[in-house]
């Protein structure tokens, strides 16, 4: 999570706690990137996702406050756990906070929602050997 001068230590702590919560809830890896894009925002966010250690099991939240852009991109496996509609709801919550001038609060809320919605697939049935 590139920080630069955008966040106070307390805000960074809140973001890190939200990321840990999302990862624990979902079993996926979460990353947040705040800054400008070298190109169009979606391809740039996908490029960032693919540079992560485990892109298939990752969710990346990309925010460009100056460009007023937000992208949530998921790896191949993460997409099975996090639906587009759930990501859209989290994006809406983030955008509402951003519009009110609360970048950190929007990110914290959004990442927590993403983690809650990207629940781990339940174990439906386990075959146990019969004891005789």
Beta strands, then each sheet from edge to edge (+ up, - down):
strand 1: 29-34
strand 2: 58-64
strand 3: 69-74
sheet 1: 1+ 2+ 3-
end
